[in-house]
Amino acid sequence: MPDKLLLIKNEVKYMFKEKAIILLILAACIILSIGINSLNMTNDFNLFYIRRTSSTVSFNSAKFGATICSLLFALFTVINLDKDKRKRSKAIIESNLDYLNIIKVRITSIIFYAILTTIVGMIVVMAIQKLIYGISIDAFYYLFSYFVIFFPTLLFSILIISGLYLLTESLDMSVITFIMLFIKSLKSNNYLLAWVQTNLDIVSDFAGIGPVENTIIYNRLLWLLISLSIFFIGLLFRRRYESGIGSSFFINIKSKGLLALTILVLLGSGFTYAKEPYTMELMSDLDMPIDEKIQLEGIYPEVEFDSENGKMNAHILYSFINNGSNTVKFNINEGLKINSLKVNGEEISYKKIKNIVEVPIPNAEKVNIEFSYDGEVKYDKNGVGSGMPGYISKDSIYLLEASNWIFRPLVVEGDIIDISGYYMAPDYLTMVVPGKLVEVETIDGNKKWIFEYKSHTADIGAFAAKYKKVQIDVLNMAVEFYYTPKHEEYVDNMQIVEHIKDMMEYYTQNIGKYYSKEYPLKIAEVSIYKRGGHSSENVITFSENTINRDNDMYSVLGKNNGIEDFRKVDVYANDLNLIAHEMAHQWWGTGVNVIEDIPWSSEGLANYFSYKYIQEEFGDMISSGAFLQPWEYRVNELKNYYYIKNDDMKEKLNEKFIRSLKMEKRQAELYYLMPLKLLKGEEIQGEEAFLEGMQKIYKGHLLKDLTYDEFLKEMNLDEEALEID
């Protein structure tokens, strides 16, 4: 046996005899076991009572375990590296032995035990899953969770703390610096910096790991390079023969191999961070400059999805009316490459700066612009895992307008925009298309979904999965409900279809008829990688957590719908509220085009009516505790926020924080302040009179615009009366 392997073997035996490592492995197994139920320890209603599967059990345990075990292994590592200094034996050892080899042997031995901990912990969790919960084991998710999430975090911790200790030669300083990096990771929205847990909260039961797999692997690659960089830098500054840091460095750089390796991993980590290929900085609506001289009349998309490879190929024709402009700007997704661009049938050149394309146009009244492009849709930089507005994967497609997968013209949108075209996808997927489905053609293992509709917005989405489709007839209105068969038991037991019927009936009775006889309302489940819901022309989506809860949730429906567990009822009410909110947008947002004038908004109207539905369904106690009180809290919090009360202080803030503050303020006003104002109006006029007034407004403004001034005038209200104290 080579000398180095023998040294490692002996060090492994020595660590085992000390018994600290045994306690560490046992502690890790306990922590990993607790982690199975870690989601219910959060404050995120989206994640409460999620149904246990092999993916959630393995991932949750690994993610929770990585957080605590990384600290334990870091502490174990630094104590082992510091023991010679504590015993004042380092100088004696270094004078007789190659101390660098001792360091390498110790760290290698600790990594060995990290691997052993990973394997033992995984086996323990698998046994709990099978023997206690009776859930079949999916080996892929265990291997991914434990050897892509859990073990790499331990490895990074060992290398980082080792490098920091060698650099500082101080147990205190290395631990403090490590903890700072640890906290930064946990707080970061940037998936690249989330080295401890990754910024993925949960693995989707709906979409699997596919939409986020590459980003997680890329994160691990980056932090392998970063942790190695820190470790090698530590080796370069390792103290030699009681010398200072400077003298030691000049001794250590004589090792040209170490110096070259350090430079290589430093450059590699910098390049990997700078050239990250999966995300982009998506522009918000607030950032978009609109050309008032150009009006959008029509969009005609022809899109082919290569879901196996996560790619798309598109040809999009835009029709405009030009009132004196010489360019049209488009907000695009940077992952999509433009292959051809024509204006009125002629190829032209264009300017492109990041995600903005500027297209020159002739001085003509009618302008047609044609794009041909392909590629992979890039994700929102700060939204990977919980706020992704777009992805294409093998088992599902989820594309919102916010991802700019269909290039968004920064122009005025016409009163009525003509939209027609087709999506083509593998035939094992069911596409949920906007508007009216005209025809479905089968072509060489793919299906071509042809659709058409007229809209007052250019918002176009695309959603596909291995759906089960349920046709629901409500008051002669057609409703299509799409969900994965994996969640059929919950849908049936929790009466989701019945609630959808109830919502349609409630809104019809209290607002008016659904806006279209031609376009059926389509309700589709989507992955939890995009939290919450979304509403566009006759299509609403909601994240899978809504119908993917644990069987324990069945207890909220007792005899006569009696309430047995208030926390579970709160979760259930929030789930139904999400669907009810998005459905309300079909009346306020689609049926009536609500012209936003903060706080006046379709979001406020949707929140008000979904609240009214929940109130009728569950009573005042649940509706008040789950919705009304949080709204009041957020509005009061906003009023008392220091930087809002002291406007002059904004000058001292950086642009990123100001932007975040504006978004937070806007959200609170749209989603919380406005429904409180509407409830105030209801209190003034009485519920019956107020709802009658809303019915008249809906009828009078159907398929038309509605401003705040028009609302106040027609409801015989004024702004002062609706002020919230």
N, C-alpha and C positions, 0 to 999 in steps of 0.2 A: 504493500500500500504506500503510495507517495506520501512524503512527509506532511504536506499541507492537509491532505485528506485525513491523515492520522490525527493531526492537531484539531481539526474540526470535530472528528469523532470524540476525542477526549473532552473537548469543550462542551459538546452536546451532553455527554455523560455527567460532566461536572455541574452544568446548569440543572440537570434533572435531579441530581442528588441534593441540590439546594432547596428543592421543593417549591420555590417561588413560581417557577414555570408551570408546575402542576396546578397551583392555585390560579394562575393566570388562565390556563386552558379551561378549568372548571368554571371560572367567572365568565369567560367568553361564552361557554355553552349555556349558562343561565341567562346571560344578556341576550343571546340570539333567540332563546326560547321566549323570553318576554317580548322580544321584537315582533313576534308573530301578530300580536294584538296592538302594535304601536300606533296604528292609525287612529284608534279611538282615544289616544292620549293627546291628539292635536285639538285645535280649535276650529278646524275646517269641516263644516257640515258636509262638504262634498265627499269627504273621506270616511265619515262615521259609518259603521256597520256595513262596510263594503263586504260583499260575499267572498268567503274564503275559497281560493283556488290554489293550485300548485304555483301559479305565477305570483299571486299576492303573498302567500305564506313564505316562499323562498325570498322574494325581493324585499318584503317588509322586514323580515328577520335580518337579512344581510345588510340592509340600509341602516337599521337601528343599531345593529351590532358594530358596523363600521364606525359609527360616531363615537361610541364609548370605548371600544376595544382599541381604536387608534390612539387614544389618550393613554390607555394602560400599557400598550406596547411601546409607546414613545417614552413613558416614564421608566419602564423596565430597561429599555435600551440605554438611556442616559445614565441611569444608576450603575449599570454594568460598565460603561465606559469610564465612569468617574471613580470607580472603586480603588484603582491604583493610586490616584491622587489623594483620596481620603485616607488610605493606609500609608501614604508617604513612601510608596515602594516604586513609583514610576521611574525615578532616576536610576535606581539599582537595576530594574528590569531592562531599561533602555540601554544601559551600559554593557549588558551581557547578551541581549537578544534583539532581533529585528522587531521593534515595537509596532511597525506598520503591519507586519504579518499578524501580530496578536490582535490588532484592531480589526483586520479583515476577518480573522477566524471568529472573533466574538460576534461581529455583525452577521456573518454567514450563518452562524449557529442560531442566532435570534430569528433570522429569516426562515431557517428550517422549522423552528417552532411555530412561526406564523403560518407556514404551509400546513403543518400538523393540526394547528388550531382550526384552520379553515376546513380541513377534511373532517375532523371529529365533530366540529360544530354543525357542519352540513348534515352529517349522518344523524345527529341528535334531532335536528329539526325535521328531517325526513321521517324519522321514527314517530315523532309527535304528530305530524301531519297524517300519517297512515294509520297509526294505532289509536290515537285519541279522536282525531277529527274525521277519520275514514275517507280522506280525500286521496285519489290516485295521484301518483307522483309523475311529474313531467321532468325528465332528466335535463332537458335543454335549459329550462328556467333556473334550475338549481346550479348548473354549471355556469350559466351566465351571471347569476346573482352573486355567487360566491367567488368565482375566479375572475370576474370583470369588475365587480363592485367591492366586495368585502376584502379579499386578499390584497389587491392593489393598494387599497387605502392603508392597510397595515404596512405594506412594503414602503410606500411613500413616507409614512410616519417614521419608520426606522431610518431611512436614508436621510430625511430632512433633519431629524433631531441629532443624528450622528454628525452630519455636516455642520450644524450649528454649534454643537459642542466642540468639535475639533477647531472651529473658527474662533470661538470665544474662550474655550477652555474654562467655561463657567457653567455649572449645572443650572444655576438660577437664571442667567441670561438666556441660555439655550431654551429652557422650558418656557420662559416668558415670551420669547420670539415665536416659538412654535405655537403657543396658544393664540397669539395674535393672528398668525396664518390660518389657524384652525377656525377662529371666529369669523375671519374674512370670508372663508370658504362657505360657511353656513349662512352668512348674510347676503352673499352675492347673487344677483339675478343673472349674471353672465355665466352661461353653462361652462365656459372654459376655466373659470376660477373655482368652480365647485368640486374640489378634489376629494373632499371627505365623503360625502354622500352621493355625489352628482346631484344635479338640480331636478332630477326626476322624482316626483312624489310617489308614483305608483305605476305599475305596469298595466296597460290597458287590456281588459278582458275582451273588449270589442275588436281592437286593432292589433293586439300583440305588441311585440317589442319593435317591429319593423320601422315605424315612423321615426324612432329616436335612437335606434341601434347604432348608427354611424356616429352620431354626436357623442354618445357615451364612450365608444371605443376611441374616438379622437381625443376626448378629454383625458382618458387614461394614458394615451401615447404622449400627450403634452406634459402631463405631470410625472411620467416616468423620466422624461428628459429634464424637467425642472428639478426633481428630487435628486437625480444623478448629478446635475450641475451643482446644487448646494453641497452634496456630499464630496464631489471632487474639489470644489473650492475649499472646503474644510480640510481636505488632505493637503492641498497646496499651502495652507497656513498652519498646518499641524506643528506644534512646538517641538523643537529639536534640541536636545541636550541642554535644557534649562535656558535656551535662548529666547529673545523676545519675538514678537510676531513678524517684524520686518526681517530680522536675521534668518528666522526659520523659513520664511517664504523664499529667500534667495538660495537657501540650501535645497529646498524642495523642488524648485523649478529646474534644478539640474537633471531631474527625472523628465527627460523630454517626452516620454510616452504619456506620463500623467498630465503634463502641460497640454499636449496635443489633444488628449482625450477630453480635458476640461473645456478647451476652446471649441471642440467639435460639438459637445452636448449643449454648450451655451448658445452657439449659433443655431443648432438644431431646434432648441426650445423657442428661441426668438422667431425663427422662420416659421415654425409650426403655429405659434400664436398669431403672427401677422398675416399668414396666408390661410387662415381658417376658411374652409370652402362651403360651409353649410348654412350660414346665417347672413343677414343683412340688417341694416337700420331702416325699418319701415317708417315711412312718413305717416303722421297722423293727419286727420282731417283739418286740424288747426294749422298745420304747416303748409297746406296746399294753396298756392296762389291761383285764382280762377280767372281765366280770360273771359270777360263779359261780352266780347265781340263775336264769340264763336258759340254756336248752339248745336248740341248733339241731337240728331234725329233718329239714328238707328245703329244697331250693332248686330253683326251677323257672324257668329263664331262657328268654326269647323275645327273640332279638337279631337285628337287621337291620344288616348292614354296608354302608355306602356307601363302598366303597374308592376310587372315583374322586375323592371329595372328602375322604377321610381321616376320615369321621365314622361314628357308630353311633347306633342308636335301640334302646332296650331296655325291656322290661317284665319285672320280676323279682318273683316271689312267694317269700317266706320263711315257713317254718313253724317255730314255737318252742313249747317247753314252759316256762311261767312258774312259778317257784317262789317268788314274792314280790318281784319287782322291779317298778318303775313306769316304767322307761325301757329302751330298747335303743339302744346307740350303734353307728354304722357308720363305718368308715374308707372314704372315698370318693375318687375321682379328681376334682380340682378343675376339670378341663376339661369335666366332664359336668354338665349342667343338669337339675335335678329339675323335672319338669313336673307330677307328681302323686304323692301319697303317701297310701295308705289303710291303716288298721288295722282288721282284721276287717270290711272292706268299706266303711268310712266315711272320708271325707276328713278329714285332721287337719293341724294346723299343727305345725311342728318348729323346733328350734334348729340353726343351722349356724355353726360356727366353723372357718374354713379347710377342712380335709379331714375334719372330724368332724361327723356329723349325729346329733343326739340326738332320738329318737322317743319320745313318751309312749305308754304302753300301759295297757290296763285290767287290773284285778285278776282275771284269768281264767287258767285252766290252759292253754288253747290260744290262741295268738296268731298271727295271720297278718298279715304286713306286705307291702304291694305298692308297689314303686317303678316309676314310668315316667320315663325320662330320655333325653337325647340330647346330642350334642356331639362334641368332639374330645378324645381321650385325651391328657392332659399327660404329659410325660416326667419321669423322675427328674432333678432339677436338676444333679446331679454325674455323670450317667451317659450323656449324649448322645454317641453314637458308639461306645461300647464296653460299656456296661452298661445298655442300655435294656430295661426289663421290659415294655414295651408300645408298639405303634404300629399304625396302620392306614394302609396306602398302596395305590396302584393295583395293584401287582404282588404284594403279599404282606400278610398279617396276622400279627402276633405279639403275643399278649396273655397274660402270666403273671398269676397271682393277685396278685403283688406290686404290680402297677400299679393294683390296685383298680378295674379296669374293670367288674367285678361287685362292687358294694359289699360290703365285708367286715364282717359283724356281729362285734362285740367281745364274744363270749359263749363259753360252753363248747360244744364240738362233741360231738354225740351219738356213741355207739358206732358207729352206722350212720346215715349221712345219705343220704336219698333225693334223687337229682338226676336231673331229666329236663327236656327242652325242645327247642329247636331254634336253629340259627344259619342265617341267610340271607345269601348272598353272591353276587356276579356269577358266572354259570355258567362263566366261563373259569378260575375258581379251584377247586382241590380243597381242601375243608375236612378237617382231621384233628380229629375230635371225640373227646371222652373216652368211656369206657365202650363200650357197644354201639351201633352205627349201626342204627337201626330202619328208616329209610326215607329216600330222597332224592326230593324233588318238584321239578319244574321249573315256575317261575312267572315269566312275562314277562321272560325273560333272566336270571333269578336261579335259584339252587338252594337248596332248603330242606333242611338236613341235620338230621334228627330223631334224637335219641339219648337213652339212659337208662342209669343205673348206680347202684349203691349204693357209698358210700365212707365211710371214717372221718375224712376231712378235707373241708373246704369249699373246697379248692384247685380252681379251675376255670380252665382255659386254653382258648385258641382259636388255631389255627394254620391258615394257608391260603397257597397259592402255586400256581404253574403246575407242579404236581408230576407226576413219573412215579412210579407205584405198583408195587412189586414184592411179590408174595405169596410168602412163604417158609414152608415146612413143615418143622418141626424136632421130631422125636420126638412127632409128632401134636399139636404146639402151633402155633397160627396166629400168624405174625409178618407185619406189614405195614411195608414200608420205603418211605418217601417222600423223594424228592430231585429236584432240578432236572435236566432233561435236559442242561443245560450241562456237568454234571460226570459224565456217564455214562461217558466214556472212563476217567477216573480210578477210578471205582467198579469198573469191569470189570477194569482192569489191576492194581489194587492189592488185588483179591479181598476187597472190603469185605463183600459178601454172605456169602462163605465164613467170614469172621471172625465175623459176627453169628451164624451157625449154630454155630460153635465155642464162642462165649461162652454161648449158650443151653445147649448140651450140657454145658459145663464146670460151669455153675451148677446145672443139673439133677442132675448126678452128685455134686457136692460140697456142695450145700445141700438140694435137694429139687425137687419139681415146681413149675412156674410156678403162681402162686396161683389162677388162674381159667381154667376151660374155656370160659366164656361171653364174656369180654372178650379180644380178640386184643391182643398187644403191638404198639404202634404206635411206630415209630422215624422221626422226621422231621428233616430238615435245615432249619435256619433261618439267618437272616442273621448276619453277623459283628458287627452292631451290638449283639448280646447275646453276649458272649464265653462260652465254656464250654458247659455243658449244663444240663438241667433234667429232673426226673422227677416225675410226678404219677400219678394213677390210670391205669394201662395206656398212658400216653403219655410217651415220652421225646424230648427234642430235643437236638441238638448243633449248634454253630455251623459254618458252611459251610467254614471253613478246613480242617476235618478231611478233606474230600473235594474240595478245590479247590487241591491242590498242583501245582507245576510237574512237567512230564514227567520232569525229571531225577531225581525221586524213584523212578522205576521201577527205578533201579539197585539199590535195597535188596533187590529180589527177584531174585536170580540163580538159577542152577540149584540145585535142592534148597533154595530159600530161603536161599542163602548170603548172608552179610552183607558188603557191599562198602564202605559208607560209614557210619561209626558216628554221625556227626552227623545224617545223614538218618534213620538207624534210630531215634535218640532221638526225632526229630520224629514219625516214623511210630508209634513205640510210645506216645508221648503222645497222638496222635490216637486210636489204638485204645483206650487207657486211658480217654479221655473217654467213649466209647460204653460201654465195659465198666463204668465207674463208675456211669453213669446207669442202665444195665440192672440192675446189682446192687441198685439201690434198689427194683426191682420185687419183690425178695425181702425186703430189709431197708428198710422204710419203708412199702411198700404191702402186701405179703404179711404181714409181721409189723410191727405198729405199735411202733416203738422209742421208748420214753418217754425223752426227752432228759434226761440228768443229767450235765452236763459233767464229764469228757470223753466219757462214754458217749453215743453218737449213731448214727443211721443213716448219717451221713457217714463216720464211722470204720469201720463195718462194710463200707460200699460201697468205701472206699479199700483195705481189707484184701483183699477178694475180687478187685477189679480188679487189684491188685498180684499176687495169686496167679496170675491168668490170664496177665498179661504175663510173669511169671516162667516159666511153663510154655511160653509161646509163643516167647520170645526168650532165655531163660536168665538166670542170676544176674548176669552182667556188666551187661546192659542194665537189668534191673529194679532192681538196686542203685544204679547210677549215676544213673538217671533219676528214681527215686522214693525209695528207702530213704535214701540219703545226704542229699537235700534235706530229707526229713522230720526226720532227726536234727539237721541244721543249724538248722532253724526252731525246734525244741523247745529246743535248747541256747541259741539266741539269745534265746528268750523267757525262759528261766531267768535269763540274765545281763542282761536289759534293766534299765537303771538305775531307771526309775520303778516297775517291778514289784518289784525288790529293796528299794527304799526307798519303801514305801507312804505314808509321811508326806509325801513330796514332792508327792503328787497335789493337795494343797490349794493349791499354788502354780500349778497348771495351769488353763488355761481349760476350760470345759465341752466345747467342740468337740474339743479334743485328748484329754481324758479319754474321751469317747465313742469316738473313733477307736482309742485304746489298748485299750479294752474289746473292741471288735470284732476287733482284731488278735489279742488274747489268746484270745478265744473261737474264732476261726477256727483258730489253731494247735492248740488243744486238741482240737477236734472232728475236724479233717481230718488232723492229723499225729501228735499224741500218742496218740490212741485206736488207730489201726492199729498203732503201735509196741507198745502194750500187748498187743494181740491176737497180734502176732508173738512177744512175750515168753511169752504163754500157750502158743503153739504150740511154742516152744523147750522149755518145761517138760514138756509132755505128749507131745511128738512130733507130727509133722504128721498122721499117719493118725488117731491117737486124738483130736486136737483137732478135725479136720474131722468125724469121726464124732459128736462131742459137739455141734457146730454143727448138724448134720443133725437130731439129736434135738430140739434147741431149736426149730429152724424148724418141724418137724412138730408139736411140742407147742403152739406159740404162733401157728400159722397163723390169720390174721384175728383175732388177739388182741393185747393189749398185752404188751410185754416190758420189764421194768425192769432196771437194772444189777445190783441185788441178786439178782434171779431168775437172771440170766445167770451171775453168780459162783457162786451156790449150785448150779445145775444143771451147771456145768462143773467143779465142785469146785476152784475157785480163790478166792483172796482178794486184796484190793486191794494189800496189801504185796508179795505175790509179783510183781505186775505193775508195780511201780514202775520207772520208767526212770531210770537213774543219770545 
